[in-house]
């Protein structure tokens, strides 16, 4: 089940303990929603080992922002996740406007389908749209208000691709069902599971785990802290 409630990671916690906590945050939901996961010192919760999860591939169609941006936000999400949709509509565009456009932030998407076959199909479809440079347009269409209620069957995925401006729908259909799409989605899933993530959305900001569709202020705090540290 998706959750927007945060998990607090204390300063000085070992990486292994942090990942165990990250994996179990849905079972230990704090009573106060909206609490920042970046508590106390701005360096709290930073684990350099997790920074290696950023791919920084300038040719990655499922990413936006400079490959050499000082801060990388990795998002692990499912197209059937309501809280992922909330983040996509309410927070992500503001982060792009405020930080990506100025070169501070790079956002890297990871498909993390956890709600069965429709989620898997939507994940592969998003990858297929990305092969024609239309991932983010597909992302926007799939996360529009009411979109997930229409389902993610094959015809619906084609309709979303058409809405996203995918030029070659025949190629889209082939890519959607390809082994390459399955491998790409599986690679993203494996990375999320290696982190211990069990729910969506989950994020890393330069090694800081953030659980759930937190308010803009939580991401701003983490990005500003990471930016300062990257400049040292």
Backbone as numpy.savetxt, mean C-alpha at the origin, in Angstrom:
# Nx Ny Nz CAx CAy CAz Cx Cy Cz
-10.18 -9.49 8.64 -11.02 -8.29 8.64 -10.15 -7.05 8.64
-10.46 -6.05 7.84 -9.67 -4.84 7.78 -9.88 -4.02 9.02
-8.89 -3.20 9.33 -9.02 -2.34 10.50 -8.33 -1.04 10.24
-8.88 0.04 10.77 -8.25 1.34 10.67 -7.57 1.70 11.96
-7.62 0.81 12.97 -7.07 1.14 14.27 -5.58 0.84 14.30
-4.80 1.67 15.00 -3.35 1.57 14.94 -2.77 0.61 15.95
-1.52 0.27 15.73 -0.76 -0.50 16.71 0.46 0.32 17.06
0.69 0.51 18.35 1.80 1.34 18.80 3.07 0.52 18.93
4.11 0.97 18.29 5.40 0.27 18.37 6.35 1.13 19.19
6.80 0.65 20.35 7.61 1.45 21.25 9.04 1.60 20.81
9.72 2.63 21.34 11.14 2.87 21.03 11.98 1.74 21.58
13.01 1.37 20.84 13.96 0.37 21.30 13.50 -1.06 21.17
12.35 -1.31 20.57 11.87 -2.68 20.41 12.66 -3.35 19.30
13.03 -4.58 19.50 13.80 -5.32 18.49 12.94 -5.55 17.26
13.61 -5.70 16.10 12.87 -5.87 14.85 11.94 -7.06 14.90
12.40 -8.17 15.44 11.56 -9.37 15.49 10.31 -9.12 16.29
10.44 -8.43 17.42 9.27 -8.13 18.25 8.33 -7.18 17.52
8.90 -6.23 16.78 8.06 -5.28 16.04 7.24 -6.00 15.00
7.85 -6.94 14.31 7.12 -7.67 13.28 6.05 -8.57 13.89
6.33 -9.15 15.04 5.32 -9.96 15.71 4.14 -9.10 16.12
4.43 -7.90 16.61 3.35 -6.99 16.98 2.56 -6.56 15.76
3.28 -6.28 14.66 2.63 -5.86 13.42 1.68 -6.94 12.93
2.10 -8.20 13.08 1.28 -9.31 12.62 0.02 -9.46 13.43
0.05 -9.05 14.71 -1.07 -9.34 15.59 -1.89 -8.12 15.96
-1.71 -6.99 15.25 -2.40 -5.79 15.70 -3.91 -5.91 15.64
-4.45 -6.75 14.77 -5.90 -6.88 14.71 -6.45 -7.59 15.93
-5.60 -8.34 16.62 -6.06 -9.02 17.82 -5.83 -8.20 19.08
-5.14 -7.07 18.96 -4.82 -6.23 20.11 -5.18 -4.79 19.82
-6.37 -4.54 19.38 -6.78 -3.21 18.97 -6.84 -2.26 20.17
-6.14 -1.11 20.09 -6.22 -0.14 21.18 -7.63 0.41 21.29
-7.96 0.92 22.47 -9.29 1.46 22.70 -9.48 2.80 22.02
-8.36 3.51 21.80 -8.45 4.85 21.24 -8.07 4.85 19.78
-9.04 4.94 18.85 -8.69 5.00 17.44 -8.03 6.32 17.11
-7.17 6.29 16.09 -6.56 7.52 15.62 -5.24 7.85 16.28
-4.79 7.02 17.26 -3.52 7.28 17.91 -2.39 7.04 16.92
-1.40 7.94 16.90 -0.29 7.78 15.98 0.56 6.60 16.36
1.04 5.85 15.37 1.97 4.76 15.65 3.37 5.30 15.88
3.61 6.56 15.54 4.91 7.17 15.75 4.81 7.97 17.04
5.22 7.36 18.13 5.01 7.98 19.44 6.32 8.44 20.04
6.24 9.41 20.95 7.43 9.89 21.65 8.42 10.47 20.67
9.64 9.96 20.70 10.69 10.40 19.78 10.27 10.14 18.35
10.64 11.03 17.44 10.30 10.86 16.04 11.01 9.66 15.43
12.03 9.11 16.11 12.70 7.93 15.57 12.08 6.63 16.06
11.05 6.74 16.92 10.41 5.55 17.47 9.85 4.67 16.36
10.10 3.36 16.48 9.52 2.42 15.53 10.28 2.29 14.23
11.46 2.89 14.11 12.23 2.81 12.87 13.11 1.56 12.90
13.04 0.77 11.84 13.85 -0.43 11.75 14.54 -0.43 10.39
15.85 -0.12 10.37 16.57 -0.02 9.10 16.43 -1.26 8.23
16.31 -2.44 8.87 16.16 -3.67 8.09 14.93 -3.62 7.18
13.90 -2.92 7.62 12.67 -2.86 6.84 12.76 -1.90 5.67
13.73 -0.99 5.72 13.89 -0.06 4.60 14.27 -0.81 3.32
14.87 -1.98 3.46 15.28 -2.77 2.30 14.09 -3.29 1.50
12.88 -3.20 2.05 11.70 -3.65 1.31 11.36 -2.69 0.16
11.86 -1.47 0.21 11.64 -0.53 -0.89 12.43 -0.99 -2.11
11.76 -1.05 -3.26 12.42 -1.53 -4.48 13.15 -0.42 -5.22
12.61 0.78 -5.18 13.22 1.94 -5.84 13.56 1.65 -7.30
12.65 1.00 -7.97 12.81 0.67 -9.40 12.13 1.77 -10.20
12.93 2.54 -10.93 12.39 3.66 -11.68 11.44 3.25 -12.79
11.43 1.97 -13.16 10.53 1.50 -14.22 9.27 0.84 -13.66
9.10 0.83 -12.36 7.97 0.16 -11.73 6.68 0.93 -12.01
5.73 0.34 -12.77 4.49 1.06 -13.07 3.52 1.11 -11.89
3.82 0.37 -10.82 2.96 0.37 -9.65 3.53 1.27 -8.55
4.31 2.26 -8.96 4.89 3.22 -8.03 4.76 4.61 -8.61
4.78 5.60 -7.72 4.73 6.99 -8.16 5.74 7.78 -7.33
6.47 8.66 -8.00 7.48 9.46 -7.31 8.88 9.07 -7.73
9.82 9.92 -7.44 11.22 9.69 -7.82 11.77 8.44 -7.16
12.54 7.66 -7.91 13.16 6.45 -7.35 14.16 6.80 -6.26
14.73 8.01 -6.31 15.72 8.42 -5.31 15.13 9.36 -4.27
13.80 9.38 -4.13 13.18 10.22 -3.11 13.68 9.81 -1.73
13.84 10.76 -0.82 14.38 10.41 0.51 13.45 9.54 1.34
12.15 9.56 1.03 11.19 8.78 1.81 10.39 7.88 0.87
10.26 6.61 1.26 9.44 5.67 0.50 8.33 5.13 1.39
7.11 5.30 0.95 5.95 4.71 1.61 5.54 3.49 0.81
5.56 2.32 1.44 5.11 1.09 0.80 3.73 0.77 1.34
2.80 0.53 0.43 1.41 0.24 0.81 1.07 -1.19 0.41
0.59 -1.97 1.37 0.12 -3.33 1.13 -1.39 -3.29 1.24
-2.09 -3.57 0.12 -3.53 -3.34 0.13 -4.28 -4.32 -0.77
-5.58 -4.37 -0.54 -6.50 -5.27 -1.24 -7.62 -4.39 -1.82
-8.00 -4.65 -3.06 -9.02 -3.82 -3.70 -10.42 -4.05 -3.12
-10.62 -5.10 -2.34 -11.91 -5.29 -1.68 -11.94 -4.71 -0.26
-10.85 -4.12 0.15 -10.73 -3.58 1.51 -11.31 -2.17 1.58
-12.34 -2.00 2.40 -12.97 -0.69 2.52 -12.05 0.38 3.07
-11.22 0.02 4.05 -10.30 1.00 4.61 -9.19 1.36 3.64
-8.82 0.41 2.78 -7.85 0.72 1.72 -8.45 1.76 0.77
-9.74 1.59 0.47 -10.42 2.55 -0.38 -10.47 3.92 0.26
-10.70 3.96 1.56 -10.74 5.24 2.27 -9.40 5.95 2.17
-8.31 5.18 2.39 -6.97 5.76 2.25 -6.74 6.26 0.83
-7.15 5.45 -0.16 -6.93 5.81 -1.56 -7.68 7.08 -1.95
-8.84 7.26 -1.39 -9.65 8.44 -1.75 -9.34 9.67 -0.91
-9.09 9.47 0.38 -9.01 10.61 1.29 -7.59 11.07 1.60
-6.64 10.14 1.64 -5.31 10.47 2.13 -4.24 10.44 1.05
-4.25 9.40 0.23 -3.19 9.24 -0.76 -3.09 10.42 -1.72
-4.21 10.93 -2.26 -4.07 12.08 -3.17 -3.43 13.29 -2.49
-3.74 13.48 -1.20 -3.13 14.60 -0.47 -1.65 14.38 -0.26
-1.24 13.14 -0.02 0.19 12.85 0.12 0.92 13.06 -1.19
0.28 12.67 -2.30 0.90 12.89 -3.61 1.07 14.37 -3.88
0.04 15.14 -3.59 0.09 16.59 -3.83 1.14 17.27 -2.95
1.19 16.86 -1.69 2.06 17.54 -0.71 3.51 17.08 -0.79
3.75 15.78 -1.01 5.10 15.25 -0.89 5.68 14.62 -2.16
4.85 13.94 -2.94 5.37 13.27 -4.14 5.77 14.31 -5.17
4.92 15.28 -5.40 5.18 16.27 -6.45 6.43 17.09 -6.18
6.76 17.32 -4.92 7.97 18.09 -4.59 9.22 17.22 -4.54
9.05 15.89 -4.67 10.21 15.00 -4.71 10.61 14.38 -3.39
9.84 14.64 -2.32 10.18 14.09 -1.01 9.78 12.63 -0.89
8.65 12.26 -1.46 8.05 10.96 -1.22 7.88 10.14 -2.49
8.11 8.85 -2.35 7.79 7.86 -3.37 6.80 6.89 -2.74
5.74 6.54 -3.47 4.77 5.56 -3.00 4.89 4.31 -3.86
5.11 3.18 -3.22 5.20 1.90 -3.92 4.05 1.01 -3.49
3.28 0.57 -4.46 2.13 -0.29 -4.20 2.54 -1.75 -4.16
1.96 -2.49 -3.24 2.12 -3.94 -3.19 0.72 -4.56 -3.16
0.43 -5.42 -4.10 -0.84 -6.15 -4.09 -0.81 -7.17 -2.95
-1.78 -7.07 -2.07 -1.88 -7.98 -0.93 -3.32 -8.49 -0.83
-3.74 -9.32 -1.81 -5.13 -9.80 -1.83 -5.35 -10.85 -0.74
-6.23 -10.55 0.22 -6.47 -11.46 1.34 -7.94 -11.88 1.44
-8.78 -11.40 0.53 -10.20 -11.70 0.61 -10.68 -12.63 -0.50
-9.82 -13.56 -0.91 -10.25 -14.60 -1.83 -10.05 -14.28 -3.31
-10.74 -15.08 -4.14 -10.54 -15.03 -5.59 -10.83 -13.66 -6.20
-11.90 -12.94 -5.81 -12.11 -11.62 -6.41 -10.96 -10.65 -6.14
-10.40 -10.72 -4.94 -9.26 -9.87 -4.62 -8.05 -10.24 -5.47
-7.83 -11.53 -5.63 -6.73 -12.00 -6.47 -6.90 -11.53 -7.91
-8.12 -11.63 -8.43 -8.38 -11.18 -9.79 -8.15 -9.69 -9.95
-8.62 -8.89 -8.98 -8.43 -7.44 -9.05 -6.95 -7.10 -8.97
-6.20 -7.83 -8.16 -4.76 -7.59 -8.04 -4.06 -7.84 -9.37
-4.38 -8.97 -9.99 -3.77 -9.27 -11.29 -4.20 -8.25 -12.34
-5.45 -7.81 -12.27 -5.93 -6.80 -13.23 -5.18 -5.48 -13.06
-4.91 -5.11 -11.82 -4.17 -3.86 -11.60 -2.77 -3.97 -12.18
-2.14 -5.14 -12.00 -0.82 -5.37 -12.58 -0.90 -5.30 -14.11
-1.94 -5.92 -14.68 -2.11 -5.89 -16.14 -2.30 -4.47 -16.65
-3.08 -3.67 -15.94 -3.25 -2.26 -16.33 -1.91 -1.54 -16.27
-1.10 -1.89 -15.27 0.21 -1.27 -15.15 1.14 -1.57 -16.31
0.95 -2.72 -16.95 1.79 -3.05 -18.11 1.55 -2.10 -19.27
0.43 -1.40 -19.23 0.14 -0.39 -20.26 0.16 1.03 -19.66
0.81 1.16 -18.51 0.98 2.48 -17.91 -0.28 3.06 -17.31
-1.25 2.22 -16.94 -2.52 2.73 -16.43 -2.86 2.16 -15.05
-1.83 1.78 -14.27 -2.11 1.22 -12.95 -2.85 2.22 -12.07
-2.34 3.44 -11.96 -2.93 4.39 -11.01 -4.33 4.80 -11.43
-4.59 4.80 -12.74 -5.95 5.09 -13.21 -6.89 3.93 -12.86
-6.38 2.69 -12.97 -7.17 1.53 -12.57 -7.41 1.56 -11.06
-6.38 1.87 -10.31 -6.45 2.00 -8.86 -7.55 2.98 -8.47
-7.60 4.12 -9.12 -8.62 5.13 -8.82 -10.02 4.61 -9.13
-10.18 3.95 -10.27 -11.48 3.43 -10.67 -11.94 2.32 -9.73
-11.02 1.44 -9.35 -11.38 0.31 -8.49 -11.69 0.73 -7.07
-11.15 1.87 -6.64 -11.40 2.36 -5.29 -12.43 3.48 -5.24
-13.09 3.77 -6.34 -14.14 4.78 -6.34 -15.26 4.34 -5.42
-15.98 5.29 -4.87 -17.10 4.96 -3.99 -18.09 4.05 -4.72
-18.41 2.93 -4.12 -19.37 1.99 -4.70 -18.77 0.98 -5.65
-17.49 1.11 -5.98 -16.89 0.22 -6.98 -16.81 -1.22 -6.49
-16.37 -1.42 -5.26 -16.18 -2.80 -4.80 -17.51 -3.54 -4.63
-18.58 -2.78 -4.41 -19.90 -3.41 -4.28 -20.37 -4.03 -5.59
-19.78 -3.60 -6.71 -20.14 -4.15 -8.01 -19.38 -5.44 -8.31
-18.43 -5.79 -7.43 -17.68 -7.03 -7.60 -16.51 -6.86 -8.54
-15.71 -7.93 -8.62 -14.52 -7.92 -9.46 -14.48 -9.16 -10.35
-15.63 -9.47 -10.96 -15.65 -10.53 -11.96 -14.95 -10.09 -13.23
-14.75 -11.01 -14.16 -13.98 -10.74 -15.37 -14.55 -9.55 -16.16
-15.86 -9.51 -16.36 -16.45 -8.41 -17.13 -16.29 -7.08 -16.40
-16.41 -7.13 -15.08 -16.24 -5.91 -14.30 -14.79 -5.41 -14.37
-13.84 -6.31 -14.35 -12.44 -5.92 -14.47 -12.15 -5.29 -15.82
-12.77 -5.84 -16.86 -12.62 -5.23 -18.19 -13.23 -3.84 -18.22
-14.37 -3.68 -17.55 -15.01 -2.36 -17.49 -14.13 -1.36 -16.75
-13.50 -1.80 -15.68 -12.60 -0.92 -14.93 -11.38 -0.56 -15.77
-10.87 -1.53 -16.53 -9.73 -1.25 -17.42 -10.12 -0.22 -18.47
-11.32 -0.37 -19.01 -11.80 0.59 -20.00 -11.93 1.98 -19.37
-12.48 2.03 -18.17 -12.61 3.30 -17.45 -11.24 3.92 -17.16
-10.25 3.07 -16.91 -8.90 3.54 -16.61 -8.14 3.99 -17.85
-8.71 3.77 -19.02 -8.05 4.19 -20.25 -7.02 3.21 -20.77
-7.14 1.94 -20.37 -6.23 0.92 -20.91 -6.50 0.79 -22.41
-5.47 0.97 -23.21 -5.66 1.08 -24.65 -5.97 -0.26 -25.33
-5.24 -1.29 -24.96 -5.36 -2.59 -25.63 -6.03 -3.57 -24.66
-7.34 -3.70 -24.78 -8.08 -4.55 -23.85 -7.82 -6.03 -24.09
-7.51 -6.40 -25.33 -7.17 -7.80 -25.60 -5.87 -8.16 -24.87
-4.89 -7.30 -24.96 -3.64 -7.54 -24.24 -3.90 -7.55 -22.72
-4.74 -6.64 -22.26 -5.09 -6.59 -20.84 -5.63 -7.95 -20.38
-6.53 -8.52 -21.16 -7.11 -9.81 -20.81 -6.06 -10.91 -20.76
-5.13 -10.88 -21.70 -4.06 -11.89 -21.70 -3.13 -11.70 -20.50
-2.78 -10.44 -20.23 -1.89 -10.16 -19.11 -2.55 -10.53 -17.78
-3.83 -10.25 -17.68 -4.59 -10.55 -16.46 -4.50 -12.03 -16.10
-4.57 -12.88 -17.09 -4.57 -14.33 -16.86 -3.19 -14.96 -16.98
-2.16 -14.15 -17.10 -0.82 -14.68 -17.37 -0.13 -15.18 -16.11
0.83 -16.04 -16.33 1.66 -16.53 -15.23 2.50 -15.39 -14.65
2.87 -14.43 -15.49 3.65 -13.29 -15.01 2.86 -12.48 -14.00
1.56 -12.31 -14.23 0.71 -11.59 -13.28 0.62 -12.35 -11.97
0.46 -13.65 -12.05 0.37 -14.46 -10.83 1.67 -14.39 -10.03
2.79 -14.44 -10.72 4.09 -14.36 -10.04 4.27 -13.00 -9.37
3.88 -11.93 -10.07 4.04 -10.59 -9.51 3.20 -10.40 -8.26
1.97 -10.87 -8.30 1.09 -10.75 -7.13 1.62 -11.61 -5.99
2.07 -12.82 -6.30 2.61 -13.71 -5.28 3.85 -13.10 -4.62
4.68 -12.43 -5.40 5.87 -11.79 -4.86 5.51 -10.72 -3.84
4.49 -9.91 -4.17 4.03 -8.88 -3.24 3.45 -9.51 -1.98
2.64 -10.55 -2.15 2.05 -11.23 -0.99 3.12 -11.79 -0.08
4.13 -12.41 -0.67 5.19 -13.01 0.13 5.93 -11.95 0.94
6.12 -10.78 0.34 6.79 -9.70 1.08 5.95 -9.28 2.27
4.64 -9.14 2.07 3.75 -8.74 3.16 3.74 -9.78 4.27
3.65 -11.05 3.90 3.64 -12.11 4.90 4.97 -12.19 5.64
6.07 -11.92 4.93 7.38 -11.92 5.58 7.46 -10.84 6.66
6.75 -9.74 6.44 6.67 -8.68 7.44 5.83 -9.08 8.63
4.95 -10.05 8.43 4.00 -10.40 9.47 2.68 -9.71 9.32
2.45 -9.02 8.21 1.18 -8.35 7.98 0.08 -9.38 7.75
-1.05 -9.19 8.39 -2.19 -10.09 8.23 -3.46 -9.35 7.87
-3.40 -8.04 7.78 -4.60 -7.25 7.52 -4.24 -6.06 6.64
-5.24 -5.47 6.03 -5.02 -4.35 5.12 -5.81 -3.13 5.56
-5.32 -1.92 5.24 -4.01 -1.65 4.65 -2.89 -1.68 5.70
-1.70 -2.02 5.27 -0.50 -1.96 6.10 0.54 -1.16 5.33
1.38 -0.45 6.06 2.33 0.45 5.42 3.70 0.35 6.06
4.71 0.73 5.28 6.05 1.01 5.80 6.45 2.39 5.30
6.96 3.22 6.18 7.50 4.53 5.81 8.96 4.55 6.24
9.87 4.28 5.32 11.30 4.20 5.63 11.55 3.33 6.86
10.91 2.18 6.92 11.13 1.26 8.01 10.21 1.41 9.20
9.23 2.34 9.13 8.24 2.49 10.20 6.96 1.74 9.82
6.57 0.71 10.55 5.28 0.07 10.27 4.13 0.96 10.71
3.13 1.09 9.85 1.89 1.79 10.18 0.74 0.88 9.80
-0.14 0.63 10.73 -1.25 -0.28 10.51 -2.56 0.48 10.37
-3.27 0.23 9.28 -4.59 0.81 9.11 -4.61 2.13 8.38
-5.81 2.53 7.97 -6.00 3.79 7.23 -6.00 4.94 8.23
-4.84 5.30 8.71 -4.69 6.35 9.70 -5.01 7.72 9.10
-5.27 8.70 9.94 -5.51 10.06 9.43 -4.26 10.65 8.80
-4.44 11.68 8.03 -3.35 12.33 7.32 -2.20 12.70 8.27
-2.54 13.13 9.48 -1.52 13.58 10.42 -0.52 12.48 10.77
-0.98 11.24 10.85 -0.09 10.14 11.17 0.97 9.97 10.08
0.53 10.02 8.83 1.46 9.87 7.71 2.38 11.09 7.60
1.82 12.27 7.82 2.64 13.48 7.76 3.76 13.42 8.80
3.41 12.99 10.02 4.40 12.90 11.09 5.51 11.92 10.72
5.12 10.76 10.20 6.11 9.74 9.83 6.98 10.21 8.67
6.38 10.84 7.68 7.14 11.30 6.50 8.10 12.42 6.88
7.63 13.37 7.69 8.50 14.46 8.10 9.68 13.95 8.92
9.42 13.00 9.82 10.50 12.41 10.61 11.51 11.69 9.72
10.99 10.90 8.78 11.88 10.17 7.88 12.69 11.10 7.00
12.06 12.18 6.58 12.76 13.19 5.75 13.92 13.81 6.53
13.68 14.15 7.79 14.74 14.73 8.61 15.90 13.75 8.79
15.54 12.50 9.06 16.58 11.50 9.28 17.38 11.23 8.01
16.69 11.25 6.86 17.38 11.00 5.59 18.36 12.13 5.26
18.09 13.32 5.78 18.96 14.47 5.50 20.17 14.56 6.40
20.22 13.71 7.43 21.35 13.75 8.36 22.61 13.12 7.77
